[in-house]
Amino acid sequence: MSDKKIVLITGASRGIGLAIAKELSKHNYIVLGTGTSEKSVNSLKNELVANKIDGKAYKLDIRNQESIDNLFNEINDDYSDTPDILVNNAGITNDSLLIRMDDSQWLDVINTNINSLYRVSKTFLKSMIKKRKGRIICISSVVASTGNAGQTNYVTSKSGMIGFCKSLAKEVATRGITVNCVSPGFIETDMTDKLNDAQKEQISKNIPMIKMGHAEDIAYAVSFLASDRASYITGETINVNGGLFMQ
């Protein structure tokens, strides 16, 4: 068994998840990441090799309990151990005004973003409780605090995540486990790359720092919460948004 701590990051093949994987690899962690398809898993494998990261890529359907259980067993078989740190990062959007939203749009986002949070956290929490130590870090969103037209499903899932973390934090605090959120604002990723310059400029105007953040900004906050320096912080949400929302 390695003396390195093991971190599991869902949705680690690109964007914020990949930035978290790269940052945590600098701090003596074994970095395990998941992707939803063979393509995303292979992409993550290539990133791990290219960046000389000690870790492994796994395929995971976060909506499916059997897939989650299989992942737990695979990790245990590969490392004779289970994750010390869980980063719940994977999620989707499927936007529409509520009046036009169909049931599948609502249920797909809720099931992927919030029901999976329950499934994945519960599965990996059991071994943390046995160890009497662990970190659960969830990636929420600034819209959880501000709301956003056309995203009632997504905002519901991300604000629910914050409530989930506060409640779970109280349940497991005496077991040496902390549970926190990082709430990004507008971050430059492949999703924002699809915006034109005029759209980006309009978004930036509403941010006090007049610019979007980088995925690394989120990774730095996650790295802090995963560290021993954050051992007395739990049930909190760190907002990383350039001043767009100030709590």
Buried (B, 14 or more C-beta within 10 A) or exposed (E): EEEBBBBBBBBBBBBBBBBBBBBBBEEEBBBBBBBBEEEBBBBBBEBBEEBEBEBBBBBBBBBEBEBBEBBBEBBEEEBEBBBBBBBBBBBBBBBBEEEEBEEEBBEBBBBBBBBBBEBBBEBBBEBBBEBEBBBBBBBBBBBBBEEBEBBBBBBBBBBBBBEBBBEBBEEBEEBBBBBBBBBBBBBBBEEBEEBEEEEBEEBBEEBEEEEBBBBBBBBBBBBBBBBEEBEEBBBBBBBBBBEBBEE
